[in-house]
Amino acid sequence: MHYISAENLTKSFGVQPLFNNISFHLNEGDKIALIARNGVGKSTLLRILSGKDVPDEGKLWIHKDVTVALFEQDPQFDENKTVLENIFHTNHPVIGVIKEYENAVEQNDGHLLAEAITKMDELNAWMFEAKVKEILGKLNIHHLQNPVNTLSGGQRKRVALAKTLIDIGFEHKHTLLMMDEPTNHLDVEMIEWLEHYLNQENVTLLLVTHDRYFLDAVCDEIWELERSNMYVYKGDYENYMEKKAARLESEAASIDKAKNLYRKELEWMRKQPKARTTKSKSRQDNFYEIETKAKQRIEDAQLQLQVKMSRLGGKIVEMKKVYKSYGNKTILQGFDYTFSKGERIGVIGKNGVGKSTFLNILQGLETADSGKINVGDTVVFGNFSQQGLVIKEDMRVIEYVKTFAENFPLANGGSLSAAQFLELFLFPPEKQYTYLSALSGGEKKRLQLLTILFRNPNFLILDEPTNDLDLPTLAVLENFLSDYQGCVLIVSHDRYFMDRLVDHLFVFEGDGVIRDFPGNYTQYRVEEKNENKQQAEEKKKEEAVVKQIQTVEKKKIGFKEKREFEILEKEIPVLESEREQLTNELSNPELTYENIERISKRLTQIAQELEIKEMRWLELSELM
């Protein structure tokens, strides 16, 4: 079924178009990833397709039977209502009764629960309720009576995701699900569950994501917005990279060819008299087309990270017998570690186990309950936190950067002005005078990275650095960190990013237990799955042993049961023999109607007797 057609869509903010005359089609069952640099218009395109924005030009057709659902980066809620009320906002009878049931369970009200169960039975809502339970459980959403205005940013994202997934279950079967960075603020187990869920559901998907493993697991086609155009690539992310490189190479060759032809045509144009023939007029018109192509530039600007790093001495950081708790919740329990020069460590664990607290204690931003943290004299921390840009007032980008310094030292010994340094971070002159509040989430992340790196840190601490960064910027950041000579500590749910960069992992297992795993994230998951499999097999063996012991401990069979068992062993073969004999008699064509009726009746009786006797024989044989 054909879902959406777009023809010559154009959208601009100011002079610069986000996209210009793009056309595409979306069919039922498509699973497409939309990628582009930050600020190029990915989110805007999703909003146009959902009806929350309109294009400047072009036509958009959406099938009348298709429902478009949009999961946005900044979800909107009714702030005065509870989590439960926001999730189950749809006016649908099944949604209503599930809401009543969840409310009764949350309040532990027996009377309300009995009423809700009756209604659930009447509407046959249990199957969907199980799906709702799965979504809420996997996304770790509890305390449904809390107002949404009390939730953290990560909790709000998870509630919005649950609301979207539950909504599409009740919508018309023809649903286009559009998701803008759905994996932000999810831990790895949640991301892996979401991959499985989206693959399991019969859903048509248009997805914006920076998570390359998630992209490959869920999508089979990539659309890229670049230089106001849209390019389509079938296949996975690796195939996209290869095809894009080939396209850029082909475009460059085409432009070089046009330049050579342009030089020749320019010489001809200069020699032409003012009075032109029809033939020369045609060639002149063609000249201007060649000129446009020859002067075309393939702007594939890359973020450049060439910052200077402060010298790192022999002593880095020593943590000795460090303890930290919040009430009954233990974060660190006697943690010991000595950091070495050039170490790249990944930090993983479920949300809420204390990863960010650990990073703050390491930097001296929080105090430990006990223990020692010795930091070397030459260590300069660079903290890329989830908090993002910290601004007291809204100001222009260039003004904000100049509050840190007018000039920035580079690795090669030179220096750059604030404006030049901003250009390295893909902030052209016109963008430098944009107010901070008008920047996209990814642009704010880029600016945050700039303000951290200019301090020349030699110990980088990156807390979810990939959230909101576009894929091209991520690739450059990965290359920079690969060559970085200082220490790097990374907290990230981006498995691809972690696999590329870390040497080993600090695995926060809860209750203050931190395991040092020698390998990257994928290697850890393989080992964890093997361990879980082994534990499941051991549990199965234990259960078998327990069952065997319970069987042995059962009361020994008595004389009466033994005698019954012996009789059954004699009776069952007799009945089976009689059944066989009667079945053979039925095949006689000369048999009268009365005999057929008699034999059929007896066969029915034999079948009933055999079923009873065989069941009893099985029970007695287990006891024997």
Buried (B, 14 or more C-beta within 10 A) or exposed (E): EEBBBBEEBBBBEEEEBBBBBBEBEBEBEBBBBBBBBBBBBBBBBBBBBBEEEEBEEBEBEBBEEBBBBBBBBEBEBEEEBBBBBBBBBBEBEBBBBBBBBBBBBBEEEEEBBEBBBEBBEEEEBEEBBEBBEEBBEBBBBEEBEBBBEEBEEBBBBBBBBBBBBBBBBBBEEBBBBBBBBBBBBBBBBBBBBBBEBBEEBEBBBBBBBBBBBBBBBBBEBBBBBBBBEBBEBEBBBEEBBEBBEEBEEEBEEEBEEBBEBBEEBBEEBEEEEEEEEEEBEEBBEEBEEBBEBBEBEEEEEEBBBBBBBBEBEEBBBBBEEBBBBEEEBBBBBEBEBEBEBEBBBBBBBBBBBBBBBBBBBBBEEBEBEEBEBEBBEBBBBBBBBEEBEEEEEEBBBBBBBBEEBEEBBBEEEEBBBBBEBBBBBBBEEEBBEBEBEEBBBBBBBBBBBBBBBBBBBBBBBBBBBBBBBBBBBBBBBBBBBEEBEBBBBBBBBBBBBBBBBBEBBBBBEBEBBBEEBEBBBEBBBEEEEEEEEEEEEEEEEEEEEEEEEEEEEEEEBEEEBEEBBEEBEEBBEEBEEBBEEBEEBEEEEEEEEEEEEBBEEEBEEBEEBBEEBBEBBEEBEEBE
